[in-house]
Amino acid sequence: MVMQEAGEMYLETILRIQEEQGYARSIDVANRMGYSKPTISEQMKKFREAGLVSFDDEMHIILTQKGLKIAKKTYERHVAITRFLEAIGVSPATAENDACRFEHYISDETFNCMKAFAKEHA
Protein backbone atom coordinates (compact mmCIF):
# COMPACT_ATOMS: atom_id res chain seq x y z
CA MET A 1 0.00 0.00 0.00
CA VAL A 2 1.43 3.36 -1.02
CA MET A 3 0.74 5.82 1.76
CA GLN A 4 -0.21 9.34 0.78
CA GLU A 5 0.23 12.52 2.81
CA ALA A 6 -3.26 12.45 4.33
CA GLY A 7 -2.87 8.85 5.47
CA GLU A 8 0.49 9.60 7.06
CA MET A 9 -1.03 12.58 8.85
CA TYR A 10 -3.85 10.46 10.29
CA LEU A 11 -1.42 7.81 11.55
CA GLU A 12 0.97 10.39 12.99
CA THR A 13 -1.93 12.10 14.74
CA ILE A 14 -3.09 8.81 16.25
CA LEU A 15 0.44 8.14 17.53
CA ARG A 16 0.78 11.61 19.04
CA ILE A 17 -2.60 11.36 20.78
CA GLN A 18 -1.69 7.92 22.15
CA GLU A 19 1.58 9.28 23.51
CA GLU A 20 -0.20 12.21 25.16
CA GLN A 21 -3.15 10.44 26.77
CA GLY A 22 -2.41 6.72 26.53
CA TYR A 23 -5.15 5.95 23.99
CA ALA A 24 -6.76 7.46 20.90
CA ARG A 25 -10.38 7.42 19.83
CA SER A 26 -11.87 8.49 16.53
CA ILE A 27 -13.36 11.56 18.20
CA ASP A 28 -9.90 12.55 19.48
CA VAL A 29 -8.51 12.32 15.95
CA ALA A 30 -11.48 14.29 14.58
CA ASN A 31 -11.00 17.04 17.16
CA ARG A 32 -7.24 17.25 16.61
CA MET A 33 -7.40 17.27 12.83
CA GLY A 34 -10.54 19.39 12.50
CA TYR A 35 -12.49 16.77 10.53
CA SER A 36 -15.96 15.40 11.15
CA LYS A 37 -16.45 12.16 13.07
CA PRO A 38 -17.92 10.43 9.96
CA THR A 39 -14.85 11.41 7.92
CA ILE A 40 -12.55 9.93 10.55
CA SER A 41 -14.69 6.80 10.88
CA GLU A 42 -14.51 6.22 7.13
CA GLN A 43 -10.72 6.61 7.17
CA MET A 44 -10.40 4.27 10.16
CA LYS A 45 -12.44 1.67 8.24
CA LYS A 46 -10.00 1.95 5.32
CA PHE A 47 -7.04 1.68 7.69
CA ARG A 48 -8.54 -1.38 9.39
CA GLU A 49 -9.07 -3.04 5.99
CA ALA A 50 -5.45 -2.21 5.06
CA GLY A 51 -4.15 -3.69 8.31
CA LEU A 52 -2.91 -0.38 9.72
CA VAL A 53 -5.20 -0.16 12.76
CA SER A 54 -7.45 -2.27 14.91
CA PHE A 55 -9.80 -1.41 17.78
CA ASP A 56 -10.04 -2.69 21.33
CA ASP A 57 -13.26 -3.36 23.25
CA GLU A 58 -13.53 0.31 24.21
CA MET A 59 -13.12 1.41 20.57
CA HIS A 60 -9.66 2.80 21.19
CA ILE A 61 -7.58 2.86 18.02
CA ILE A 62 -4.63 0.48 18.08
CA LEU A 63 -1.87 0.99 15.54
CA THR A 64 -0.73 -2.33 14.10
CA GLN A 65 2.99 -2.90 13.55
CA LYS A 66 2.50 -1.75 9.96
CA GLY A 67 0.61 1.39 11.01
CA LEU A 68 3.01 2.13 13.84
CA LYS A 69 6.00 1.91 11.51
CA ILE A 70 4.50 4.54 9.19
CA ALA A 71 3.41 6.77 12.09
CA LYS A 72 6.83 6.66 13.76
CA LYS A 73 8.68 7.37 10.52
CA THR A 74 6.44 10.35 9.79
CA TYR A 75 6.70 11.69 13.34
CA GLU A 76 10.50 11.26 13.41
CA ARG A 77 10.72 13.29 10.21
CA HIS A 78 8.36 15.92 11.62
CA VAL A 79 10.42 16.42 14.76
CA ALA A 80 13.79 16.39 13.01
CA ILE A 81 12.72 18.75 10.24
CA THR A 82 11.14 21.15 12.73
CA ARG A 83 14.35 21.22 14.79
CA PHE A 84 16.50 21.61 11.68
CA LEU A 85 14.43 24.55 10.42
CA GLU A 86 14.50 26.23 13.82
CA ALA A 87 18.29 25.74 13.98
CA ILE A 88 18.75 27.66 10.74
CA GLY A 89 16.63 30.54 12.04
CA VAL A 90 13.07 29.72 11.00
CA SER A 91 10.51 30.78 13.62
CA PRO A 92 9.02 27.90 15.64
CA ALA A 93 5.50 28.35 14.23
CA THR A 94 6.71 28.45 10.63
CA ALA A 95 9.09 25.54 11.21
CA GLU A 96 6.22 23.46 12.61
CA ASN A 97 3.93 24.29 9.68
CA ASP A 98 6.61 23.72 7.05
CA ALA A 99 7.68 20.43 8.64
CA CYS A 100 4.07 19.19 8.42
CA ARG A 101 4.24 19.49 4.65
CA PHE A 102 7.89 18.67 4.03
CA GLU A 103 7.90 15.45 6.09
CA HIS A 104 5.75 13.65 3.52
CA TYR A 105 7.79 14.41 0.42
CA ILE A 106 11.43 14.40 1.45
CA SER A 107 13.46 11.42 0.23
CA ASP A 108 15.17 9.08 2.67
CA GLU A 109 18.52 10.22 1.27
CA THR A 110 17.81 13.91 1.88
CA PHE A 111 16.37 13.24 5.32
CA ASN A 112 19.39 11.17 6.36
CA CYS A 113 21.73 13.91 5.12
CA MET A 114 19.76 16.53 7.08
CA LYS A 115 20.01 14.42 10.23
CA ALA A 116 23.75 13.92 9.75
CA PHE A 117 24.28 17.63 9.11
CA ALA A 118 22.26 18.59 12.17
CA LYS A 119 24.20 16.12 14.30
CA GLU A 120 27.54 17.51 13.11
CA HIS A 121 26.47 21.09 13.75
CA ALA A 122 24.62 20.65 17.03
N, C-alpha and C positions, 0 to 999 in steps of 0.2 A: 504494500500500500504506500503510495507516494503521499506524504503529508504536506498539506498546503499551509500557508501562514495562519489562516483562521483556526485550523485544527491544532496547530502547535500552540496558539494562544490559549485555546480552551484547556489543553492539557497542562500547560504551564500555570494557568490560573488555578486549576484544581490542586496542583502540587503546592502552590503558595498558600492556598487556603488551608490545606491539610497541615502544613507546617505551622501555621499561625494558631489554629484552633483544634487540631487533632483529628478532624474529619471535614469532609466537604459534602454538601448537599446541592442538588440542582438549584435550589433557591439562592444559595450562597454564590454560586457561579453567576446566576442571572443578575443578582444585585451588584456583584463586583464588575461584571462586564457591561452592564447596562442593557442587557437583552431581556426579552420577555421569558417567562417560565416555559411556555410552549416551545419557543425557539431552542432553549437549552435542552428540554426534554427530547426533542427531535434529534439534536446533535448527540446526546448521550445514547440514544437508541442506535445511531450509526456507529458510535464508538464501541458499544457493546457487541454489535454484529461483527465489527472488525477486530474484536479481541483486545481492545485498548483499555476498557474499563469493565468492572462488574459492580454489583451492588450488594450490600449486606442486608440483614433483616430489617434494619432501621432506615433503609434507602440511602445510606451513605455511599458516596462514590468511592470505589476502590480502583486505583490504577493497577493494571496488570503489569507484569514485567515489561512487556512491549510498550505500554503506555507510559510507564515510569521512565523508561530509557529515553523516549522522545521528550518528555517533560523536563527531565534533568538536563539533557543536552541544551534545550532551548533556554532554560533558566540560567545555566552556567554561562552561556553566551550573553544573555541579558546583563548579568552582573558584571562580567568581565568587560563588555563593551561600554557599559555605563561608567565603570571606573576608569577605563582608558580615556574616554572622552573628557571626563572631569579632569584627569591628569594633564591633558593638553590645553586646559583652560575653558572648556565648555561649561556653561552653568549647569548645576545639578538637574534642574527641571528640563532643560533642553537635552541634556545627556540621556536622561531617563526616556524621554519621548523618542529621541533618535534611536536609541538602543532597541526599543520595542519594534521598530521597523527593520533595522539593520540586522538583527539577530536571525531573521528568517532567510536572508538572502546571501549572507557571507559564506564563502567557501571554507571548507575545513583548513585548507592551506593558509588562507589569509587569516583566519581566526587563530591558528596555531602560531603564526608569525607575530600577530598582535600580542598574544600572551607572552611569547618569548621576549619581545621588545619591552613590554611592560615590566617583566620580571628583571630584565637587565637594568632598567632605568628607575627602578623603585627606590 
